[in-house]
Amino acid sequence: MGKRNKTTSKVHEEENIESEEEQQQTNNHDVGQSSSNDKSLYEILGVERTATQQEIKKAYHKLALRLHPDKNPDDEDAKEKFQQLQKVISILGDEEKRSLYDQTGCVDDAVSNLHIL
């Protein structure tokens, strides 16, 4: 029985690693998409909706290093992807904007002033 549990555990670890790699590839692709309807901002960063500010910043930095235009000189869309990532962190990195996003799902900057009205 002990051998079976170790084998099963190893299989689950490999599945988790593959899942994480697929998520990383998806994240690289999603940041460049213009439609925010496909993925939530949390999914773009690869974090849970309940993530702390520290977890969000860590995920942002990880993606920013990978997607930076200087690191991807052959990718014509690198600048756009990086700018999209900047928009994501500008919303999720600010508690008020994040709260508004969580309530409305809207990423439009014009909506961020509604809480004043």
N, C-alpha and C positions, 0 to 999 in steps of 0.2 A: 504494500500500500504506500509506503514512504516514497518509493521510486515513482509511482504514478503521480503523486502530488507534486513532486519536483518537476516532472515532465510537463504536467498541466500548468504549473506556475511559469515555467520557461516559455511555453506556448503563449500564455497570456501576456508575458513581458514583450515578446516579439510582436504580438498584435498591437500592443500599446505603442511600441516604437514606430511601427508602420503607420498607425493612426496619427501619431504626432507628425510624422514626415508628410503625410497627405495634408494635414491641416496647415503646415507651414507653406506647402506649395499653393494651397488654396488661398492663404492669406496674401501671398505675393501677388496673385492674380486679382483678388478682390479689391485691393487698395486702388488699383488702376481703373476700376469700373466707375462710370459716372452715375449709375443708378444706385441710390441708397436703399431701394426696395429689396434688392437681392439679399443683402446681408446686413445685420445690425452692426453698429459700431463696435460692439463687444466682440462679435464674431470676426470682424476684420482684425482686431488686435489679438484674437485668440484667447480671450479671458471670459470668465463668467460674468453675468450681470451683477453678481454680488461681490465682485472683485474690489479690493481696497485700492486707494489711490497709489499706494506703493506698487501693487501688482500691475496696475494699468501703466504706470510710468516705466516699469521694468520691461513690459511687453512692447511698449512704444520704442524704447531705446534699442531693443533687440531688432525690431523691424526697421527702424531708422538707419541703423548701421548697415543692414543688408540691402535696403532699397535706395540708399543715397546715390544721387546721380554721379558723383565722383567715383563710386565703387562699380558703377554700371555704365561705363562710357559708350558701350555699343547698343544700349537699350534706349531707343528714341523716346519711349514713354516713361523713362525713369524720373524725369523732373515732375511730370504730372502725377505719378504714383506717390512721389515724396510729398508733393503739395497736398494730395488727398489725405495722406497720413497726418500732416500738420493740422488739417481741419478736424480729423478724428480726435487728436489729443487736445485741441483747443476746446472741444466740447466735453469730452470725458475727464479732462484734467481740471476742469472748473466745476466746483460742487453745484453751483446754481444752474449752470447750463446742463450739467449731467442730470440733475433732478428734473429739469424741464424736458430733456430728451426722454428720460424714463417715463414721464407722464404722457407725452404727446407722440414720441417717436419721430418728431420732426427735427431736421438738422438745419433748417433755414435760420440764418442770423436774425432776420426780421422778427421771428417769433420769440427770440430771446428777450425782447423788451416787453412782452405781454404781461409779465409778472408785476410791472410797474403800474399798469392800468388798473 
